[in-house]
Amino acid sequence: MALMAAHTIAAGEGQEAAVLLDRARESVDPELRRAVESLPALTRRVAMYHFGWEHEDGSPAAVGAGKAIRPALVLASARALGGPQGSPESVVRAAAAVELAHNFTLLHDDVIDNDARRRGRPTAWTVFGIPDALLAGDAMMALALRMLADDPHPASARASARLAACIVELCAGQQADCAFERRTSVTLEECLAMATAKTGALLGCACAVGALYAGAGPEEVDAMDAFGREAGLAFQLIDDLIGIWGDPGHTGKPAGADLVARKKSLPVVAALTSGTGAGEELAALYAGPMTGDDDVRRAARAVERAGGRDWAQAHAGDRMGRAVQELSRAVPDVAAAGGLLALAEFVTRRTK
């Protein structure tokens, strides 16, 4: 059976992804919580709130710490390539480090994007202030690298270097994203490069770290990184669609939040560069105040009429096809690749 056939099978196995994500959350959360509890008191308080483990006053909460996509990719990648070398706990620590790095970016992104809500409640910076939220994010990034540096696993140094390089790339992608908001013209190629750095890099790193902890060779590690990057770009395309048309009851954010912020997301740039009348209408709306619900709805309709929605959906599928090709280079065994395919399908078929 070809790996592409497995891709088709996995498309109908969303339940498998849900199980993998639940297992990842269950195995990684204790390690993650132990790490966060080692932080200084005020930093720990912000981090505990951000992860949904505590309320603002420090009392216990159970909001949830997200879907655990990145740690699930670390664990699934290690399993696909023969399992972690050494103790199974080692790859759990590596997965927790990747999740810490991801949440460092979320704390900073919420400030940069002026987002007031995450996971259905006020963001950390609106509760504790911008300085404390940023510093908590910085501490979590340092903690992630320390977790890898302290790990006796033979691949930990390479994993730490890879994660550090990934964060530098991710920061460059975030800077480009911010710069695009100040520019009147952005090409689709520039936007795709930004999204690859901002989102694809960390998913690729998660897969590469899992491969390193399984003892994979350089070619397999690079192929897993490429798989994660392509799947990550598909993820970003879907995330951009949700940022325009997502249900606030599921996303925890206002409808059309990306449009109000005039973000140059991929569907928006596809519409703006379409050469259509709808694209020109969208450009005019982006040049104005666009604060009312009517303007937001008009902008969303303009993106759709200019072809931005259809392009993003089709391109997400294309990137998933590329991801499968990269995965086949590292994991030719169809059965071993099933979990990774299920996770990749989940991130590109989700609606919230």
C-alpha positions in Angstrom: 0.0 0.0 0.0 1.4 3.4 -0.9 1.8 6.1 1.7 -0.6 8.3 -0.3 -3.3 5.7 0.2 -2.7 5.9 3.9 -3.2 9.6 3.6 -6.6 9.0 2.2 -7.5 6.5 4.9 -6.3 8.9 7.7 -8.6 11.6 6.3 -11.6 9.8 7.9 -9.8 9.0 11.2 -10.2 12.2 13.1 -10.9 10.1 16.2 -7.4 8.7 16.1 -6.0 12.2 16.2 -8.2 13.1 19.1 -6.9 10.0 21.0 -3.3 10.9 20.2 -3.8 14.5 21.4 -5.5 13.4 24.6 -2.6 11.0 25.3 -0.1 13.7 24.6 -1.8 16.1 27.0 -2.0 13.4 29.7 1.7 12.4 29.4 3.1 15.9 28.9 1.1 18.0 31.3 2.7 16.6 34.5 6.2 17.2 33.2 5.1 20.7 31.9 3.5 21.6 35.3 6.6 20.5 37.2 8.7 22.7 35.0 6.4 25.7 35.4 6.2 25.2 39.2 10.0 25.7 39.3 9.7 29.3 38.1 9.9 32.3 40.5 6.7 33.1 42.3 5.3 35.9 40.1 6.4 34.4 36.9 4.9 31.1 37.9 1.6 32.8 38.7 1.4 34.3 35.2 2.4 31.0 33.6 -0.1 28.9 35.7 -2.9 31.3 34.7 -1.9 31.2 31.0 -1.9 27.4 30.9 -5.4 27.4 32.5 -4.3 25.7 35.7 -5.1 28.7 38.0 -7.5 31.6 38.2 -6.2 35.2 38.5 -6.2 34.9 42.3 -4.2 31.7 42.3 -7.0 29.4 43.0 -7.2 26.1 41.0 -8.8 26.2 37.6 -9.4 23.7 34.8 -9.6 25.8 31.7 -7.2 23.5 29.6 -3.8 24.2 28.1 -4.7 23.9 24.4 -4.8 21.0 22.0 -1.2 19.8 22.5 -0.5 19.5 18.8 3.2 20.1 19.0 4.0 17.7 21.8 1.8 15.1 20.1 4.0 15.5 17.0 7.2 15.0 19.0 5.8 11.8 20.6 4.3 10.5 17.3 7.5 11.2 15.4 9.6 9.3 17.9 7.2 6.4 17.7 7.1 6.4 13.9 10.9 6.1 13.8 11.2 3.2 16.2 10.6 4.8 19.6 12.8 6.9 21.8 16.3 5.7 22.5 16.7 5.3 26.3 13.8 5.8 28.7 10.4 6.8 27.3 10.3 9.7 29.8 13.1 11.4 27.9 10.9 12.1 24.9 8.1 13.3 27.1 10.5 15.9 28.6 11.5 17.0 25.1 7.8 17.3 24.1 7.2 19.4 27.2 10.1 21.7 26.2 8.6 22.2 22.7 5.2 23.0 24.3 6.9 25.6 26.6 8.5 27.2 23.6 5.1 27.3 21.8 3.5 29.0 24.8 6.3 31.5 25.0 5.2 32.6 21.5 1.5 32.7 22.5 2.2 35.1 25.5 4.2 37.4 23.2 1.7 37.1 20.3 -1.2 38.1 22.5 0.6 41.3 23.4 1.8 42.1 19.8 -1.7 41.4 18.4 -3.5 43.2 21.2 -5.6 40.1 21.7 -7.8 40.3 24.8 -9.0 36.7 24.9 -7.5 33.2 24.6 -9.2 29.9 25.3 -12.3 31.7 26.2 -11.0 34.0 29.0 -8.9 37.2 29.3 -5.3 36.9 28.1 -2.5 37.0 30.6 -1.3 40.5 29.6 -4.8 41.9 30.2 -4.8 40.4 33.7 -1.2 40.9 34.9 0.0 43.7 32.6 2.3 43.6 29.5 5.7 43.6 31.4 4.8 40.5 33.5 3.3 38.6 30.6 6.3 39.2 28.4 8.8 38.3 31.1 6.8 35.1 31.9 7.1 34.2 28.2 10.8 34.9 28.3 11.3 32.7 31.3 9.3 29.9 29.7 11.5 30.0 26.7 14.7 29.8 28.8 13.1 27.0 30.8 12.4 25.0 27.6 16.1 25.2 26.6 17.2 24.4 30.1 15.0 21.2 30.1 16.8 20.0 27.0 20.2 21.1 28.2 19.8 19.2 31.5 18.5 16.1 29.7 21.1 13.3 29.6 19.7 11.9 26.4 22.4 11.7 23.6 20.3 13.9 21.3 19.4 16.6 23.8 22.2 19.0 22.7 21.2 18.8 19.0 17.5 19.1 20.0 18.3 22.2 22.0 20.3 23.8 19.2 17.5 23.0 16.8 14.8 24.6 19.0 16.9 27.7 19.6 17.4 28.1 15.8 13.7 27.6 15.3 12.8 30.3 17.8 15.1 32.8 15.9 13.3 31.9 12.7 9.9 32.2 14.3 10.8 35.6 15.7 11.8 36.7 12.2 8.5 35.5 10.9 6.6 37.4 13.6 8.6 40.6 12.7 7.6 40.2 9.1 4.0 39.7 10.0 4.1 42.9 12.0 5.8 44.8 9.2 3.2 43.6 6.7 0.5 45.4 8.7 2.3 48.7 8.1 2.7 48.1 4.3 0.2 48.8 1.7 1.4 46.0 -0.6 2.5 42.4 0.3 3.1 39.7 -2.2 1.7 36.2 -1.8 5.3 34.7 -1.9 6.3 37.0 1.0 3.3 36.0 3.0 3.9 32.3 2.4 7.5 32.7 3.6 6.3 34.6 6.7 3.8 31.9 7.5 6.4 29.1 7.1 8.7 30.8 9.5 6.0 31.8 12.0 4.1 28.6 12.2 5.7 25.9 10.0 9.1 26.2 11.7 7.9 25.1 15.1 5.8 22.2 13.9 8.8 21.1 11.8 11.1 21.4 14.9 8.6 19.3 16.9 8.8 16.5 14.3 12.6 16.8 14.1 13.1 16.6 17.8 11.0 13.4 18.0 13.2 12.0 15.2 16.4 12.9 17.0 15.1 11.3 20.2 14.4 8.1 18.2 18.0 8.0 17.0 17.2 8.9 13.4 19.9 9.9 10.9 20.3 13.4 9.5 18.3 12.7 6.3 15.3 11.3 8.3 15.5 14.2 10.7 15.5 16.7 7.9 12.6 15.0 6.1 10.6 15.0 9.3 11.3 18.7 9.7 10.1 19.3 6.1 7.0 17.2 6.8 6.2 19.4 9.9 6.8 22.6 8.0 4.5 21.7 5.1 1.8 20.5 7.5 2.4 23.7 9.6 1.8 25.9 6.5 -1.4 24.0 5.9 -2.3 24.6 9.6 -1.7 28.3 9.2 -3.9 28.5 6.1 -6.7 26.9 8.0 -6.0 29.1 11.1 -6.2 32.2 8.9 -9.6 31.0 7.6 -10.8 30.5 11.1 -9.5 34.0 12.0 -12.0 35.4 9.5 -15.0 32.9 9.6 -14.5 31.0 12.8 -17.3 30.7 15.4 -16.4 33.0 18.4 -18.1 30.4 20.7 -15.4 28.0 19.6 -12.4 30.2 19.0 -12.8 32.4 22.1 -12.1 35.5 20.0 -14.5 38.0 18.3 -15.7 37.2 14.8 -13.4 38.6 12.1 -10.7 39.6 14.6 -8.0 39.3 12.0 -9.9 41.7 9.7 -10.4 44.3 12.4 -6.6 44.1 13.1 -6.0 44.4 9.3 -3.8 41.4 9.4 -2.2 40.4 6.1 -3.2 36.8 6.5 -2.9 34.4 3.6 -6.6 34.5 2.4 -6.5 38.3 2.7 -3.3 38.7 0.6 -4.6 36.2 -1.9 -7.7 38.4 -2.3 -5.7 41.7 -2.3 -3.5 40.4 -5.1 -6.3 38.8 -7.1 -6.7 41.8 -9.5 -10.5 41.6 -8.9 -13.0 44.3 -8.0 -13.6 42.5 -4.8 -9.9 42.7 -4.0 -10.0 46.5 -4.6 -13.0 46.8 -2.3 -11.1 44.9 0.4 -8.1 47.2 -0.1 -10.3 50.2 0.4 -11.8 48.7 3.6 -8.3 47.9 4.9 -7.3 51.6 4.3 -10.2 52.9 6.4 -11.2 52.5 10.1 -13.3 49.3 9.7 -14.5 49.0 13.3 -18.2 48.2 13.0 -19.6 44.8 12.4 -21.0 45.8 9.0 -17.5 46.7 7.8 -16.1 43.4 9.1 -18.9 41.4 7.3 -18.2 43.4 4.1 -14.5 42.7 4.3 -15.1 38.9 4.9 -17.5 38.8 1.9 -14.9 40.7 -0.3 -12.2 38.1 0.7 -14.5 35.3 -0.4 -15.7 37.0 -3.6 -12.0 37.7 -4.6 -11.2 34.0 -4.3 -9.2 34.2 -1.1 -11.2 31.6 0.8 -11.1 29.1 -2.0 -7.4 29.6 -2.7 -6.5 29.1 1.0 -8.5 25.9 1.2 -7.0 24.5 -2.0 -3.5 25.5 -1.0 -3.9 23.8 2.4 -4.7 20.6 0.5 -1.6 21.1 -1.7 0.7 21.6 1.2 -0.7 18.5 2.9 0.2 16.5 -0.3 3.7 17.8 0.0 3.9 16.9 3.6 2.9 13.3 2.8 5.7 13.1 0.3 8.3 14.4 2.8 7.0 11.9 5.4 7.4 9.0 3.0 11.1 9.8 2.8 11.6 9.3 6.5 8.9 6.7 7.4 8.2 4.4 4.4 6.3 2.0 6.7 2.6 3.0 6.3 1.5 1.6 9.6 4.2 3.5 11.5 3.2 6.7 9.8 -0.5 6.5 10.7 -0.4 8.6 13.8 1.5 11.4 12.1 -0.9 11.4 9.2 -3.9 11.5 11.5 -2.4 14.5 13.3 -1.6 16.3 10.1 -5.2 15.6 8.8 -6.6 17.0 12.1 -4.8 20.3 11.8 -5.9 20.8 8.2 -9.5 19.7 8.7 -10.3 21.5 11.9 -12.9 24.2 11.9 -12.2 25.9 15.3 
